[in-house]
Amino acid sequence: MSNLSNYYIARKVRFLREFDLVAKSARSVLNEYFVGENVNGLLAETRREFEALIPQLPYIGGKQPFTGFIVFTGMLLAV
């Protein structure tokens, strides 16, 4: 594993916590749009997808302005 891919893997716990915060905020909206659906199951599946994407995120230099954008885009891609 290269140093490039280590950047995101080393921060995986933090990124998953950030995902959980976003999911917590989105839960009420999802409950409105997916009435009768298992929103908790949908969010759990999305979280697993995001976790699988973390090692594949493109490395752009660590603490660059767009690193957060890349991580958030990974969350959206998981959806």
MOPAC internal coordinates of N, CA, C and O (Angstrom, degrees):
PM7 1SCF
backbone

  N    0.0000 0     0.00 0     0.00 0    0    0    0
  C    1.4512 1     0.00 0     0.00 0    1    0    0
  C    1.5280 1   108.39 1     0.00 0    2    1    0
  O    1.2310 1   120.92 1   -48.21 1    3    2    1
  N    1.2896 1   115.85 1   131.79 1    3    2    1
  C    1.4625 1   119.81 1  -177.82 1    5    3    2
  C    1.5204 1   111.16 1   -83.66 1    6    5    3
  O    1.2310 1   121.44 1   -14.91 1    7    6    5
  N    1.3200 1   114.86 1   165.09 1    7    6    5
  C    1.4628 1   119.68 1   176.48 1    9    7    6
  C    1.5180 1   111.55 1   -61.69 1   10    9    7
  O    1.2310 1   120.89 1   151.19 1   11   10    9
  N    1.3347 1   115.91 1   -28.81 1   11   10    9
  C    1.4592 1   119.58 1  -178.83 1   13   11   10
  C    1.5195 1   111.08 1   -63.51 1   14   13   11
  O    1.2310 1   120.34 1   131.86 1   15   14   13
  N    1.3243 1   116.96 1   -48.14 1   15   14   13
  C    1.4609 1   119.30 1  -178.80 1   17   15   14
  C    1.5294 1   111.46 1   -75.89 1   18   17   15
  O    1.2310 1   119.96 1   157.94 1   19   18   17
  N    1.3270 1   117.68 1   -22.06 1   19   18   17
  C    1.4637 1   120.85 1   178.01 1   21   19   18
  C    1.5223 1   112.02 1   -63.79 1   22   21   19
  O    1.2310 1   119.68 1   151.50 1   23   22   21
  N    1.3057 1   118.21 1   -28.50 1   23   22   21
  C    1.4660 1   121.61 1  -175.99 1   25   23   22
  C    1.5313 1   110.63 1   -55.28 1   26   25   23
  O    1.2310 1   120.31 1   128.45 1   27   26   25
  N    1.3146 1   117.01 1   -51.55 1   27   26   25
  C    1.4558 1   120.61 1  -177.14 1   29   27   26
  C    1.5259 1   111.53 1   -75.23 1   30   29   27
  O    1.2310 1   120.20 1   140.73 1   31   30   29
  N    1.3054 1   117.23 1   -39.27 1   31   30   29
  C    1.4632 1   120.59 1  -179.64 1   33   31   30
  C    1.5265 1   110.37 1   -62.97 1   34   33   31
  O    1.2310 1   120.31 1   140.04 1   35   34   33
  N    1.3214 1   117.01 1   -39.96 1   35   34   33
  C    1.4632 1   120.94 1   179.38 1   37   35   34
  C    1.5255 1   111.82 1   -65.14 1   38   37   35
  O    1.2310 1   120.06 1   158.59 1   39   38   37
  N    1.3137 1   117.50 1   -21.41 1   39   38   37
  C    1.4636 1   122.27 1  -177.93 1   41   39   38
  C    1.5327 1   112.18 1  -109.91 1   42   41   39
  O    1.2310 1   120.50 1  -166.99 1   43   42   41
  N    1.3234 1   116.65 1    13.01 1   43   42   41
  C    1.4573 1   121.79 1  -174.97 1   45   43   42
  C    1.5275 1   112.41 1   -56.16 1   46   45   43
  O    1.2310 1   119.53 1   134.70 1   47   46   45
  N    1.3166 1   118.51 1   -45.30 1   47   46   45
  C    1.4677 1   121.33 1  -179.19 1   49   47   46
  C    1.5302 1   110.10 1   -59.28 1   50   49   47
  O    1.2310 1   120.51 1   136.17 1   51   50   49
  N    1.3111 1   116.63 1   -43.83 1   51   50   49
  C    1.4676 1   121.02 1   178.83 1   53   51   50
  C    1.5284 1   111.01 1   -62.92 1   54   53   51
  O    1.2310 1   120.71 1   135.68 1   55   54   53
  N    1.3351 1   116.25 1   -44.32 1   55   54   53
  C    1.4618 1   119.74 1  -179.35 1   57   55   54
  C    1.5271 1   111.30 1   -65.34 1   58   57   55
  O    1.2310 1   119.93 1   143.72 1   59   58   57
  N    1.3184 1   117.74 1   -36.28 1   59   58   57
  C    1.4577 1   120.69 1   177.90 1   61   59   58
  C    1.5325 1   110.90 1   -69.23 1   62   61   59
  O    1.2310 1   120.15 1   144.58 1   63   62   61
  N    1.3264 1   117.32 1   -35.42 1   63   62   61
  C    1.4677 1   120.25 1   174.44 1   65   63   62
  C    1.5269 1   110.35 1   -64.08 1   66   65   63
  O    1.2310 1   120.60 1   139.17 1   67   66   65
  N    1.3292 1   116.45 1   -40.83 1   67   66   65
  C    1.4636 1   120.42 1   177.12 1   69   67   66
  C    1.5275 1   110.11 1   -63.00 1   70   69   67
  O    1.2310 1   120.81 1   139.01 1   71   70   69
  N    1.3321 1   116.05 1   -40.99 1   71   70   69
  C    1.4614 1   119.92 1   176.58 1   73   71   70
  C    1.5162 1   110.27 1   -58.78 1   74   73   71
  O    1.2310 1   120.71 1   135.05 1   75   74   73
  N    1.3262 1   116.26 1   -44.95 1   75   74   73
  C    1.4668 1   120.95 1  -178.98 1   77   75   74
  C    1.5293 1   111.42 1   -60.35 1   78   77   75
  O    1.2310 1   120.14 1   142.57 1   79   78   77
  N    1.3277 1   117.33 1   -37.43 1   79   78   77
  C    1.4669 1   120.67 1   177.12 1   81   79   78
  C    1.5258 1   111.17 1   -65.89 1   82   81   79
  O    1.2310 1   120.57 1   137.01 1   83   82   81
  N    1.3227 1   116.51 1   -42.99 1   83   82   81
  C    1.4650 1   120.89 1   178.26 1   85   83   82
  C    1.5267 1   109.29 1   -64.10 1   86   85   83
  O    1.2310 1   120.39 1   136.40 1   87   86   85
  N    1.3255 1   116.85 1   -43.60 1   87   86   85
  C    1.4698 1   121.07 1  -179.29 1   89   87   86
  C    1.5191 1   110.76 1   -63.68 1   90   89   87
  O    1.2310 1   120.37 1   140.84 1   91   90   89
  N    1.3170 1   116.90 1   -39.16 1   91   90   89
  C    1.4632 1   120.92 1   179.01 1   93   91   90
  C    1.5297 1   109.97 1   -61.51 1   94   93   91
  O    1.2310 1   120.71 1   138.23 1   95   94   93
  N    1.3165 1   116.25 1   -41.77 1   95   94   93
  C    1.4625 1   120.91 1   178.85 1   97   95   94
  C    1.5301 1   111.66 1   -68.24 1   98   97   95
  O    1.2310 1   120.71 1   145.28 1   99   98   97
  N    1.3210 1   116.24 1   -34.72 1   99   98   97
  C    1.4668 1   121.03 1  -175.85 1  101   99   98
  C    1.5232 1   113.01 1   -82.81 1  102  101   99
  O    1.2310 1   120.02 1   162.94 1  103  102  101
  N    1.3246 1   117.57 1   -17.06 1  103  102  101
  C    1.4663 1   121.40 1  -173.89 1  105  103  102
  C    1.5370 1   112.50 1   -54.58 1  106  105  103
  O    1.2310 1   119.51 1   134.49 1  107  106  105
  N    1.3245 1   118.54 1   -45.51 1  107  106  105
  C    1.4684 1   120.28 1  -177.33 1  109  107  106
  C    1.5263 1   111.22 1   -65.43 1  110  109  107
  O    1.2310 1   120.27 1   140.99 1  111  110  109
  N    1.3146 1   117.10 1   -39.01 1  111  110  109
  C    1.4634 1   120.71 1   178.22 1  113  111  110
  C    1.5266 1   109.68 1   -66.47 1  114  113  111
  O    1.2310 1   120.34 1   136.49 1  115  114  113
  N    1.3292 1   116.95 1   -43.51 1  115  114  113
  C    1.4590 1   120.36 1   179.19 1  117  115  114
  C    1.5269 1   111.14 1   -62.59 1  118  117  115
  O    1.2310 1   120.36 1   142.09 1  119  118  117
  N    1.3246 1   116.92 1   -37.91 1  119  118  117
  C    1.4666 1   120.14 1   178.12 1  121  119  118
  C    1.5249 1   111.57 1   -61.83 1  122  121  119
  O    1.2310 1   119.99 1   148.03 1  123  122  121
  N    1.3282 1   117.62 1   -31.97 1  123  122  121
  C    1.4628 1   121.15 1   177.68 1  125  123  122
  C    1.5233 1   111.72 1   -71.79 1  126  125  123
  O    1.2310 1   120.36 1   140.16 1  127  126  125
  N    1.3384 1   116.91 1   -39.84 1  127  126  125
  C    1.4558 1   120.99 1  -175.57 1  129  127  126
  C    1.5248 1   113.29 1   -86.20 1  130  129  127
  O    1.2310 1   119.98 1   154.96 1  131  130  129
  N    1.3079 1   117.65 1   -25.04 1  131  130  129
  C    1.4604 1   121.49 1  -177.65 1  133  131  130
  C    1.5258 1   110.17 1  -118.35 1  134  133  131
  O    1.2310 1   121.14 1  -124.11 1  135  134  133
  N    1.3264 1   115.42 1    55.89 1  135  134  133
  C    1.4575 1   121.98 1  -179.27 1  137  135  134
  C    1.5293 1   108.54 1   -60.07 1  138  137  135
  O    1.2310 1   121.06 1   -49.69 1  139  138  137
  N    1.3061 1   115.57 1   130.31 1  139  138  137
  C    1.4612 1   120.59 1   179.12 1  141  139  138
  C    1.5156 1   114.26 1    83.29 1  142  141  139
  O    1.2310 1   119.94 1   173.97 1  143  142  141
  N    1.3155 1   117.73 1    -6.03 1  143  142  141
  C    1.4654 1   121.31 1   178.84 1  145  143  142
  C    1.5256 1   109.26 1   -91.14 1  146  145  143
  O    1.2310 1   121.03 1   -18.26 1  147  146  145
  N    1.2927 1   115.64 1   161.74 1  147  146  145
  C    1.4611 1   121.78 1   177.59 1  149  147  146
  C    1.5317 1   108.59 1   -85.60 1  150  149  147
  O    1.2310 1   120.51 1   -94.73 1  151  150  149
  N    1.3160 1   116.63 1    85.27 1  151  150  149
  C    1.4637 1   121.81 1  -177.79 1  153  151  150
  C    1.5271 1   110.74 1   -61.83 1  154  153  151
  O    1.2310 1   120.04 1   141.10 1  155  154  153
  N    1.3238 1   117.53 1   -38.90 1  155  154  153
  C    1.4732 1   119.85 1   177.70 1  157  155  154
  C    1.5255 1   110.52 1   -60.44 1  158  157  155
  O    1.2310 1   120.36 1   138.60 1  159  158  157
  N    1.3186 1   116.91 1   -41.40 1  159  158  157
  C    1.4685 1   121.10 1   177.57 1  161  159  158
  C    1.5171 1   111.93 1   -65.02 1  162  161  159
  O    1.2310 1   120.75 1   138.84 1  163  162  161
  N    1.3355 1   116.18 1   -41.16 1  163  162  161
  C    1.4706 1   120.39 1   178.16 1  165  163  162
  C    1.5302 1   110.81 1   -62.11 1  166  165  163
  O    1.2310 1   120.93 1   136.66 1  167  166  165
  N    1.3334 1   115.82 1   -43.34 1  167  166  165
  C    1.4623 1   119.62 1  -179.70 1  169  167  166
  C    1.5275 1   111.17 1   -68.70 1  170  169  167
  O    1.2310 1   119.95 1   142.87 1  171  170  169
  N    1.3167 1   117.69 1   -37.13 1  171  170  169
  C    1.4679 1   120.84 1   178.32 1  173  171  170
  C    1.5237 1   110.55 1   -64.86 1  174  173  171
  O    1.2310 1   120.61 1   138.01 1  175  174  173
  N    1.3229 1   116.44 1   -41.99 1  175  174  173
  C    1.4680 1   120.11 1   178.30 1  177  175  174
  C    1.5270 1   110.82 1   -65.52 1  178  177  175
  O    1.2310 1   120.63 1   138.43 1  179  178  177
  N    1.3186 1   116.40 1   -41.57 1  179  178  177
  C    1.4621 1   121.10 1   178.30 1  181  179  178
  C    1.5256 1   110.53 1   -62.97 1  182  181  179
  O    1.2310 1   120.25 1   139.93 1  183  182  181
  N    1.3261 1   117.12 1   -40.07 1  183  182  181
  C    1.4724 1   121.36 1   178.60 1  185  183  182
  C    1.5297 1   110.49 1   -62.76 1  186  185  183
  O    1.2310 1   120.59 1   137.44 1  187  186  185
  N    1.3314 1   116.49 1   -42.56 1  187  186  185
  C    1.4728 1   120.05 1   177.81 1  189  187  186
  C    1.5277 1   110.84 1   -62.02 1  190  189  187
  O    1.2310 1   120.68 1   138.95 1  191  190  189
  N    1.3246 1   116.31 1   -41.05 1  191  190  189
  C    1.4702 1   120.35 1   178.66 1  193  191  190
  C    1.5284 1   110.45 1   -63.58 1  194  193  191
  O    1.2310 1   120.60 1   136.65 1  195  194  193
  N    1.3308 1   116.46 1   -43.35 1  195  194  193
  C    1.4643 1   119.84 1   178.59 1  197  195  194
  C    1.5247 1   110.49 1   -62.84 1  198  197  195
  O    1.2310 1   120.17 1   136.41 1  199  198  197
  N    1.3162 1   117.27 1   -43.59 1  199  198  197
  C    1.4694 1   120.58 1   179.11 1  201  199  198
  C    1.5313 1   110.89 1   -59.23 1  202  201  199
  O    1.2310 1   120.35 1   141.49 1  203  202  201
  N    1.3250 1   116.93 1   -38.51 1  203  202  201
  C    1.4704 1   120.57 1   178.10 1  205  203  202
  C    1.5250 1   111.99 1   -69.30 1  206  205  203
  O    1.2310 1   120.21 1   151.83 1  207  206  205
  N    1.3307 1   117.21 1   -28.17 1  207  206  205
  C    1.4660 1   121.43 1  -179.51 1  209  207  206
  C    1.5298 1   113.20 1   -79.64 1  210  209  207
  O    1.2310 1   119.99 1   155.56 1  211  210  209
  N    1.3180 1   117.62 1   -24.44 1  211  210  209
  C    1.4672 1   120.84 1  -173.71 1  213  211  210
  C    1.5327 1   112.62 1   -50.87 1  214  213  211
  O    1.2310 1   118.50 1   131.39 1  215  214  213
  N    1.3400 1   120.47 1   -48.61 1  215  214  213
  C    1.4739 1   118.82 1  -179.13 1  217  215  214
  C    1.5293 1   113.55 1   -67.44 1  218  217  215
  O    1.2310 1   120.60 1   165.03 1  219  218  217
  N    1.3333 1   116.46 1   -14.97 1  219  218  217
  C    1.4653 1   120.13 1  -177.46 1  221  219  218
  C    1.5275 1   113.37 1   -95.48 1  222  221  219
  O    1.2310 1   120.28 1   175.43 1  223  222  221
  N    1.3284 1   117.06 1    -4.57 1  223  222  221
  C    1.4610 1   119.79 1  -179.20 1  225  223  222
  C    1.5301 1   110.06 1   -64.14 1  226  225  223
  O    1.2310 1   120.27 1   -42.13 1  227  226  225
  N    1.3189 1   117.10 1   137.87 1  227  226  225
  C    1.4673 1   119.37 1  -178.69 1  229  227  226
  C    1.5335 1   111.71 1   -70.11 1  230  229  227
  O    1.2310 1   121.21 1   -49.61 1  231  230  229
  N    1.2997 1   115.29 1   130.39 1  231  230  229
  C    1.4587 1   121.36 1   179.20 1  233  231  230
  C    1.5226 1   108.90 1   -80.52 1  234  233  231
  O    1.2310 1   120.66 1   -55.23 1  235  234  233
  N    1.3417 1   116.34 1   124.77 1  235  234  233
  C    1.4638 1   119.83 1  -179.08 1  237  235  234
  C    1.5178 1   112.05 1  -120.29 1  238  237  235
  O    1.2310 1   120.30 1  -167.66 1  239  238  237
  N    1.3252 1   117.03 1    12.34 1  239  238  237
  C    1.4484 1   119.07 1   174.52 1  241  239  238
  C    1.5032 1   115.87 1   119.18 1  242  241  239
  O    1.2310 1   119.71 1  -158.61 1  243  242  241
  N    1.3025 1   118.17 1    21.39 1  243  242  241
  C    1.4578 1   119.13 1   175.25 1  245  243  242
  C    1.5035 1   113.12 1    78.12 1  246  245  243
  O    1.2310 1   120.56 1    57.35 1  247  246  245
  N    1.3134 1   116.53 1  -122.65 1  247  246  245
  C    1.4684 1   121.00 1  -174.36 1  249  247  246
  C    1.5288 1   111.58 1   -79.53 1  250  249  247
  O    1.2310 1   121.06 1  -122.79 1  251  250  249
  N    1.2973 1   115.57 1    57.21 1  251  250  249
  C    1.4528 1   122.36 1   175.51 1  253  251  250
  C    1.5241 1   108.26 1   -92.89 1  254  253  251
  O    1.2310 1   119.93 1   -20.38 1  255  254  253
  N    1.3262 1   117.74 1   159.62 1  255  254  253
  C    1.4641 1   119.58 1  -178.92 1  257  255  254
  C    1.5307 1   113.63 1   -56.55 1  258  257  255
  O    1.2310 1   119.95 1   148.11 1  259  258  257
  N    1.3161 1   117.71 1   -31.89 1  259  258  257
  C    1.4505 1   120.30 1  -175.33 1  261  259  258
  C    1.5265 1   114.12 1   -93.45 1  262  261  259
  O    1.2310 1   119.28 1   179.60 1  263  262  261
  N    1.3210 1   118.98 1    -0.40 1  263  262  261
  C    1.4594 1   120.59 1   178.98 1  265  263  262
  C    1.5182 1   110.53 1   -62.14 1  266  265  263
  O    1.2310 1   119.61 1   135.45 1  267  266  265
  N    1.3100 1   118.35 1   -44.55 1  267  266  265
  C    1.4620 1   121.56 1   176.91 1  269  267  266
  C    1.5158 1   111.93 1   -61.15 1  270  269  267
  O    1.2310 1   120.84 1   143.27 1  271  270  269
  N    1.3203 1   116.00 1   -36.73 1  271  270  269
  C    1.4576 1   121.02 1   177.37 1  273  271  270
  C    1.5228 1   110.15 1   -63.70 1  274  273  271
  O    1.2310 1   120.56 1   137.58 1  275  274  273
  N    1.3343 1   116.54 1   -42.42 1  275  274  273
  C    1.4732 1   121.02 1   178.87 1  277  275  274
  C    1.5274 1   109.91 1   -61.16 1  278  277  275
  O    1.2310 1   120.29 1   135.07 1  279  278  277
  N    1.3253 1   117.04 1   -44.93 1  279  278  277
  C    1.4621 1   121.09 1  -179.27 1  281  279  278
  C    1.5317 1   110.22 1   -64.07 1  282  281  279
  O    1.2310 1   120.05 1   133.97 1  283  282  281
  N    1.3256 1   117.51 1   -46.03 1  283  282  281
  C    1.4672 1   120.42 1   179.80 1  285  283  282
  C    1.5212 1   110.70 1   -64.50 1  286  285  283
  O    1.2310 1   119.98 1   142.59 1  287  286  285
  N    1.3171 1   117.65 1   -37.41 1  287  286  285
  C    1.4546 1   121.19 1   176.83 1  289  287  286
  C    1.5263 1   110.09 1   -63.12 1  290  289  287
  O    1.2310 1   120.24 1   143.23 1  291  290  289
  N    1.3380 1   117.15 1   -36.77 1  291  290  289
  C    1.4631 1   120.41 1   175.13 1  293  291  290
  C    1.5213 1   110.83 1   -61.19 1  294  293  291
  O    1.2310 1   120.41 1   140.80 1  295  294  293
  N    1.3293 1   116.82 1   -39.20 1  295  294  293
  C    1.4674 1   120.07 1   177.07 1  297  295  294
  C    1.5223 1   110.24 1   -62.09 1  298  297  295
  O    1.2310 1   120.59 1   134.38 1  299  298  297
  N    1.3217 1   116.48 1   -45.62 1  299  298  297
  C    1.4591 1   120.53 1  -179.52 1  301  299  298
  C    1.5169 1   111.48 1   -66.46 1  302  301  299
  O    1.2310 1   120.46 1   142.72 1  303  302  301
  N    1.3105 1   116.72 1   -37.28 1  303  302  301
  C    1.4652 1   120.31 1   178.18 1  305  303  302
  C    1.5274 1   110.51 1   -63.10 1  306  305  303
  O    1.2310 1   120.19 1   144.03 1  307  306  305
  N    1.3185 1   117.24 1   -35.97 1  307  306  305
  C    1.4529 1   121.17 1   178.16 1  309  307  306
  C    1.5278 1   111.84 1   -62.52 1  310  309  307
  O    1.2310 1   121.08 1   147.94 1  311  310  309
  N    1.3227 1   115.54 1   -32.06 1  311  310  309
  C    1.4683 1   119.78 1   178.84 1  313  311  310
  C    1.5198 1   108.87 1   -66.26 1  314  313  311
  O    1.2310 1   120.10 1   180.00 1  315  314  313

